[in-house]
Structures are given as C-alpha cells and as structure tokens.
Amino acid sequence: YIDTHYRTLADREHRAISGLSMGGFMSFWIAGKYPQLFSGAGNFCGSAEFIVGPKKFPVEYRHIDMSKNYGGMNLRLNYGDKDFIRRYHQDMNRVWPQVMDNYEYKIYDAEHSTCGLGEMFGFLFNTFKNPLPRPLRWDHIDVYPEFSVWDYKINSDRNVPGFTILENVDKRGFRCTVREFLPDGEILPFVKLNITTAALYEKNQTYIISDAANKGFKPFIATSDNSGRLQISLNGALHEIGINKKNDKANICI
C-alpha cells in the first residue's frame, strides 16, 4: 500500500519500520518475520515479549530469543530511564549486544514516549545510505505453521504451539527443527514439514539430499522444478541437510 500510494524507493535497502510501545514490539516483530523486506527497524519503548501466533495455538514470543532473525538489518532501541517497562529493555540489552553486531540502543531522560525521535530517524536514514548486504547464509525462527522468508516457503501440519527453526541456510543446505518453546524446548518430531527452496538450482536437475538426523544418515534424491526450486519433506526432528549435485565436494557440518 505504501509503495503504491507514495513516492518511495520500493526496495529492501530503502525501507525501514519503526513504532512506539505496542508499535515498538511490532516493529521488531515485523522486521524479524519479514527480513527480506527491511534494512532497518526502530523501537521506541516497545514491549520485549508478547503472546503471538495463530489464535488457536499462540506462543510466548520474546525478542531476546530472536536475534538470528535480523541478518542484514540494522536495529535500534530508544527508551527512557523512567519507562515503566525499562527492566525488560535492560534484560534484552544484557544479551543482544553480545550476540549482534547490528544492534544499538540509547537511554533517555524520559518516560514511555518517542524519546530521541530525531536520532532514531537519523539512524534509519544512515542505514539507507549504507545498508547491510543481504546475508549469504541466514537463520530464521517462525511461530506460524506456514510462512515464507528469503523466497523459501515452509508448510507444515503443526496444530500445537511451537517454533519452526531454520539455521545456516544457503544453497548447500540448512539445519531444521521444530520446538515447543525457545531456546531449547522439547523437539516435536510428529510435525510434518515441507520446505520449498528459493530458485537457486539448475532447472529440472537431480540433486542428492543428505539428511543427518536421529543419530543416523539418509541420502535421497530430489529433482528441481522448472524454476530451479527443490522440495524437501522432513519431520520436526533435528535435521542437518546437505544439498549436492553428483560431483560436488562434500558439504560437512559440525
């Protein structure tokens, strides 16, 4: 809607999102769910956690667990030293700066407000001038049984609360699991997943899919479609997936 009705530069490198309070929670939530759409996200005094997801089986969602969802994106949190939820911001700031190079925050002499508005917009405009590159290898966690990210499409039959976790995703493979909660909740192997990759592969070609799971190893064959996508069917257990053409060098993960 925005790109249709306003004079925007309609690409990821020139698009950011920002909000206050519940809108601050949503700015980080939307940016993390759709990282292919944004290069920056700003948060004014936003809640650090909330109940989100499908109405019939929502989950407790904490930003502190979602740092890997923001590859190729700059993030900033502004909050006041008198903000009534500042303790939650302090919790997040004990973790995120240790695990993210693309996150910054600033504390203002303020209550629950759009404190530091000018500095936030300066941060976002500087991001537009020097956007981070799209990640060559990415991670993503999602609370919905079906979702799309970085042109990958994931479908599942999950009908209970949970998190689908994709890690180390690139052309050569990925790690995948479904958990009841984060960071190390019970694995849900009864869930059936179907992953359709981005159009990264040669069209109508055979690939060897190496699946290391449950202390075992199982190779199988998949054929790319007319657009160069592969479909890989798994369950919710912890899988290390390698994708190789017949003469490729080994794709080794530890």
Secondary structure, DSSP 4 states (H G I P E B T S, - for coil): -HHHHS----SGGG-EEEEETHHHHHHHHHHHH-TTT-SEEEEES--SEEEES-TTS-EEEEGGG-GGGGTT-EEEEEEETT-TTHHHHHHHHHHHHHH-SSEEEEEES-SSS-TTHHHHHHHHHHHHHSPPPPPSSEEEEESSSSEEETTEEEEE---SS-EEEEEEEETTEEEEEEESSTTTPPB-TT-EEEEE--S-S-TT-EEEEEEEETTEEEEEEEE--TTS--EEEEESS-EEEEEE-TTPPP----
